[in-house]
Amino acid sequence: MATKSKRSLQDVVGKETYSVWVEMLRALVPGGRTHRLSVVVAGMLQYALEVADSDAEEPSVAKSLTDSAETSDPDEIKSMLQDVVSQLFKDAGVIYERTAKSGEHYSIADAVYDEFSGWFDYPWD
């Protein structure tokens, strides 16, 4: 696993869980579909949020997670968690930026923030 940055989900979920996540992404991202991968990574963020210390202070990952749960704006979530999500993909050795056959650029990470922001939004509610 690559050297982790100052801000990593490993700080919240622990080395063992983080290592499993990294291995999962290493295996799944290269051939995976964005709409499926984004849900997996958003689930990782939801789990990290559940185990995060709610009394954590800035600039901790735990504080960023708890703050991000208080907004439904994917852009705000991105501003709080982009470095952490980027580090996760970097540690897995995979790229989250992609290009469609049409030449349009898109990001798995951006889809993650969308999924995370709407995690509890159910169309049948």
C-alpha positions in Angstrom: 0.0 0.0 0.0 1.2 3.5 -0.8 2.3 5.9 1.9 -0.8 7.5 3.4 -1.4 11.3 3.5 -2.0 13.2 6.7 -5.7 12.8 6.0 -6.8 9.2 5.3 -9.9 7.1 6.1 -7.4 4.7 7.7 -7.3 7.2 10.6 -11.0 6.6 11.2 -11.6 2.9 10.2 -8.2 1.4 11.2 -5.5 -0.2 9.2 -7.2 -3.6 8.7 -10.5 -2.2 7.3 -8.7 0.4 5.2 -6.4 -2.3 3.7 -9.4 -4.4 2.7 -11.0 -1.3 1.0 -7.8 -0.5 -0.9 -7.6 -4.1 -2.2 -11.3 -4.0 -3.2 -10.8 -0.9 -5.2 -7.6 -2.2 -6.7 -9.6 -5.1 -8.0 -12.9 -3.5 -8.9 -12.1 0.0 -10.3 -10.2 -1.0 -13.5 -13.2 -2.8 -15.1 -16.0 -1.4 -12.9 -18.8 0.8 -13.9 -19.0 4.3 -12.3 -22.6 4.0 -11.1 -21.7 0.8 -9.2 -18.3 1.9 -7.9 -19.6 5.2 -6.6 -22.1 3.3 -4.3 -19.4 1.1 -2.9 -17.2 4.1 -2.0 -20.1 6.1 -0.7 -20.9 3.1 1.5 -17.3 3.2 2.7 -17.7 6.8 3.7 -21.0 6.0 5.4 -19.3 3.3 7.4 -16.5 5.7 8.3 -19.0 8.3 9.4 -20.7 5.7 11.7 -17.4 4.8 13.5 -16.0 8.4 13.5 -15.5 10.2 16.7 -18.3 12.8 16.7 -16.2 15.0 19.1 -13.2 15.1 16.8 -11.7 18.5 15.9 -10.4 20.1 12.7 -8.5 19.1 10.6 -9.3 15.5 11.3 -11.0 13.2 8.8 -13.6 12.3 11.5 -14.6 16.0 11.7 -14.8 16.3 8.0 -17.0 13.2 7.8 -19.4 14.5 10.5 -19.5 17.9 8.9 -20.2 16.5 5.5 -23.2 14.5 6.8 -24.9 17.8 7.7 -25.2 19.0 4.1 -26.9 17.6 1.0 -24.8 19.5 -1.4 -22.3 17.2 -3.2 -20.0 20.2 -3.9 -19.8 21.0 -0.2 -19.1 17.3 0.5 -16.4 17.3 -2.1 -14.7 20.3 -0.6 -14.6 18.5 2.8 -13.6 15.0 1.6 -11.9 15.3 -1.7 -8.4 14.8 -0.3 -9.5 11.8 1.6 -11.3 10.2 -1.3 -8.4 11.0 -3.6 -6.0 9.3 -1.2 -8.1 6.2 -1.1 -7.9 5.8 -4.8 -4.2 6.7 -4.8 -3.5 4.1 -2.2 -5.4 1.5 -4.3 -3.3 2.5 -7.3 -6.3 3.3 -9.5 -7.5 6.5 -11.2 -10.9 7.9 -10.6 -10.9 10.3 -13.5 -12.3 8.8 -16.7 -13.1 9.6 -20.3 -16.3 8.3 -22.0 -16.2 6.9 -25.5 -17.7 10.3 -26.6 -14.6 12.0 -25.2 -16.4 13.5 -22.2 -14.4 13.6 -19.0 -16.1 12.4 -15.8 -15.1 11.3 -12.3 -16.0 8.3 -10.1 -15.2 10.6 -7.1 -17.8 13.1 -8.1 -20.4 10.3 -8.4 -19.3 9.2 -4.9 -20.2 12.7 -3.4 -23.6 12.5 -5.2 -24.3 9.0 -3.7 -23.1 10.0 -0.3 -25.3 13.1 -0.2 -28.4 11.2 -1.1 -27.6 8.0 0.9 -30.9 8.2 2.8 -33.0 9.5 0.0 -35.5 6.9 -1.0 -37.9 7.6 -3.9 -40.7 5.6 -2.1 -40.6 7.7 1.1 
